[in-house]
Amino acid sequence: MEEAIKKLAVLVEKSSHIVFFGGAGVSTESGIPDFRSVDGLYHQKYDYPPETILSHSFFLQKTKEFFDFYRDKMIYLDAKPNITHEKLAAWENSGKLAGIVTQNIDGLHQLAGNKKVYELHGSIHRNYCMKCHKFYPIEDIQNSEGIPTCECGGTIKPDVVLYEEGLDDRTVSGAIKAISEADLLIVGGTSLSVYPAAGMLRYYQGDTLVLINKSPTPFDKNADLLIQKGLGEVFSQLPD
């Protein structure tokens, strides 16, 4: 085992209030593409750039085109939790993990068994009517055509944070509290280039910030332990 992963394994064993902060790299090993890598959505060809399609104004102005893209590229119901998800669930079950702060919207942490999950950018599994606020499961979005509508006639909107939209205050407060109280903060699978999410790392008051990511991030210099490898390779060597 590489020395850095050995150090992390020791830290995990000693810690009792771990918080994991994760991004798209957590789910790529489950077959869900990220946005910014070479093969990510930002490098694929569409009539509009993905960041435009996934904006609040585009959703309002070109709702059908939004849902055409959303169904095609944002919903992966066949994806299964990978070793990172499973290990984090085991840590929560044993009382070591105090919470997960995620930028992902796929719900794989909950599927693996985690309950203390702060979804900064929402979830594809929650959808609501913009008119009467009735809840709809993801299957109703996936199996519909064109613009999904409620029985009251309102448009059903995914409960995900689009560009131009703010984060949910309650979720942000919970995430900040969890990070500030952690005795070990592990950050993994994120470029740490999306704000305000990335800025939450500044609330960590513990002694050891661990950063696991294949490519460099703006926070590398702040890490007490830096591991530039894929999450699966690292987590497969960590204790349950």
C-alpha positions in Angstrom: 0.0 0.0 0.0 1.3 3.4 -0.9 2.6 5.5 2.1 -0.1 8.2 1.7 -2.9 5.7 1.7 -1.4 4.0 4.8 -1.4 7.4 6.6 -5.1 7.9 5.6 -6.0 4.4 6.9 -4.4 5.3 10.3 -6.3 8.6 10.4 -9.6 6.8 9.6 -9.0 4.3 12.4 -8.2 7.1 14.9 -11.1 9.4 13.9 -14.7 9.3 15.3 -16.3 12.3 13.5 -15.3 12.0 9.9 -17.0 14.2 7.2 -16.6 13.4 3.5 -17.0 16.2 0.9 -17.4 14.7 -2.6 -17.9 15.7 -6.2 -18.5 14.0 -9.5 -15.4 11.8 -9.2 -17.3 9.8 -6.5 -19.8 8.7 -9.1 -17.7 8.3 -12.3 -16.7 4.8 -11.2 -20.4 4.0 -11.2 -20.6 5.0 -14.9 -22.0 8.5 -14.4 -20.0 11.1 -16.4 -18.7 14.2 -14.9 -18.7 17.7 -16.5 -15.1 18.9 -16.7 -12.9 15.9 -17.6 -11.8 15.2 -21.2 -14.9 13.0 -21.8 -17.2 15.1 -19.6 -20.4 16.8 -20.7 -18.7 20.2 -21.3 -16.6 18.6 -24.1 -19.6 17.0 -25.9 -21.4 18.7 -28.8 -25.0 20.0 -28.3 -27.0 22.8 -29.9 -26.3 24.7 -26.7 -23.5 24.4 -24.1 -24.5 22.1 -21.1 -24.0 25.0 -18.7 -26.6 27.0 -20.7 -29.1 24.1 -20.9 -28.8 23.6 -17.2 -29.5 27.2 -16.3 -32.7 28.6 -14.7 -33.4 30.9 -17.6 -33.0 28.2 -20.2 -35.4 26.0 -18.2 -38.0 28.7 -18.3 -37.5 29.7 -21.9 -36.8 26.4 -23.6 -38.3 23.9 -21.2 -38.8 21.1 -23.7 -35.1 21.3 -24.9 -34.1 21.3 -21.2 -35.9 18.0 -20.5 -34.6 16.4 -23.7 -31.1 17.0 -22.4 -32.0 16.2 -18.8 -33.5 12.8 -19.6 -30.6 11.9 -22.0 -27.6 13.0 -19.9 -28.6 13.6 -16.2 -30.6 10.5 -15.3 -28.7 7.2 -14.6 -31.1 5.0 -12.8 -29.1 1.8 -13.6 -26.0 3.2 -11.8 -25.0 1.3 -8.6 -23.0 2.4 -5.6 -19.2 1.7 -6.0 -16.6 0.9 -3.3 -16.4 4.5 -2.2 -20.1 4.8 -1.6 -20.1 1.4 0.2 -17.2 2.2 2.4 -18.7 5.5 3.5 -21.9 3.7 4.3 -20.0 1.3 6.4 -18.3 4.1 8.3 -21.6 5.8 9.1 -23.0 2.4 10.2 -20.1 2.0 12.6 -20.4 5.5 14.0 -17.2 6.9 12.4 -18.8 9.0 9.7 -20.7 12.1 10.9 -22.0 13.2 7.5 -21.5 13.5 3.7 -21.5 16.8 1.8 -22.0 16.0 -1.9 -22.2 18.1 -5.0 -23.8 15.1 -6.8 -27.5 14.7 -7.6 -27.6 11.0 -8.3 -28.7 9.7 -4.8 -26.1 6.9 -4.8 -24.9 7.7 -1.3 -28.5 7.0 0.0 -28.7 3.9 -2.2 -25.6 2.6 -0.5 -27.1 3.2 2.9 -26.0 6.6 4.1 -28.6 8.7 5.8 -26.6 11.9 6.9 -26.2 13.3 3.4 -26.2 17.0 2.5 -27.0 17.3 -1.2 -25.8 20.8 -2.1 -27.1 20.7 -5.6 -30.3 18.7 -5.0 -31.4 15.3 -6.3 -32.9 13.9 -9.4 -35.1 11.7 -7.2 -37.1 14.7 -6.0 -39.4 16.5 -8.4 -42.2 18.8 -7.7 -45.0 20.7 -9.5 -44.2 24.4 -9.7 -47.9 25.3 -9.4 -49.3 23.0 -6.6 -46.0 21.6 -5.2 -47.1 18.0 -5.5 -44.1 15.5 -5.3 -43.2 13.3 -8.2 -40.6 10.4 -8.3 -37.9 10.4 -10.9 -39.7 7.7 -12.9 -42.4 10.1 -13.8 -39.8 12.4 -15.4 -38.0 9.6 -17.2 -41.2 8.0 -18.6 -42.8 11.2 -19.7 -42.3 12.9 -23.1 -41.8 16.6 -23.8 -42.5 18.7 -20.8 -43.7 16.7 -17.7 -46.8 18.2 -16.3 -48.8 17.7 -13.1 -52.5 16.7 -13.0 -53.1 20.4 -12.1 -51.5 21.5 -15.3 -48.3 22.9 -13.7 -44.8 22.0 -15.0 -42.9 19.4 -12.9 -39.4 20.7 -12.1 -36.5 18.5 -10.8 -35.4 19.5 -7.4 -31.8 20.2 -8.6 -29.9 23.5 -8.3 -29.6 25.0 -11.8 -27.1 27.6 -12.8 -28.4 31.1 -11.7 -30.2 29.5 -8.7 -29.1 29.7 -5.1 -28.4 26.7 -2.8 -30.9 25.7 -0.2 -30.2 27.6 3.0 -31.0 24.6 5.3 -28.8 22.3 3.4 -25.9 24.8 3.4 -26.3 25.4 7.2 -26.3 21.6 7.9 -23.2 21.1 5.7 -21.3 23.9 7.2 -22.1 22.7 10.7 -21.0 19.2 9.9 -17.7 20.4 8.3 -16.9 22.7 11.2 -17.4 19.9 13.7 -15.4 17.2 11.9 -12.3 15.8 13.4 -11.2 14.6 9.9 -12.3 16.1 6.6 -11.8 13.9 3.5 -12.4 15.7 0.2 -12.6 13.5 -2.8 -13.4 13.5 -6.5 -13.9 17.2 -7.0 -12.0 19.9 -8.8 -13.0 22.4 -6.1 -13.8 24.9 -8.8 -17.5 25.3 -8.2 -18.6 27.9 -5.7 -20.1 28.4 -3.2 -19.7 24.7 -2.6 -15.9 24.7 -2.6 -15.8 27.6 -0.2 -17.3 25.4 2.5 -13.9 23.8 3.1 -12.8 27.0 4.9 -15.2 26.2 7.7 -13.1 23.1 8.7 -11.5 23.6 12.0 -9.8 20.3 12.5 -6.1 19.3 12.2 -6.1 17.1 9.1 -7.6 18.0 5.6 -7.3 15.1 3.2 -7.6 15.7 -0.5 -8.1 12.9 -3.0 -8.4 13.8 -6.6 -6.7 12.6 -9.9 -5.9 16.1 -11.1 -4.6 19.2 -9.2 -7.1 21.5 -7.4 -6.8 25.1 -6.1 -6.8 23.7 -2.6 -3.9 21.3 -2.9 -1.6 23.6 -1.0 -4.1 23.6 1.9 -4.2 19.8 2.2 -2.4 18.1 5.1 -2.5 14.9 3.1 -2.7 14.9 -0.8 -3.4 11.8 -2.8 -3.6 12.2 -6.5 -5.4 8.9 -7.4 -8.9 7.7 -8.2 -11.2 7.2 -5.2 -11.8 3.6 -5.9 -8.1 2.7 -5.7 -7.8 4.6 -2.4 -11.0 3.5 -0.7 -10.6 -0.1 -1.6 -7.5 -0.1 0.7 -9.1 1.7 3.7 -10.7 -0.1 6.7 -14.4 -0.6 7.1 
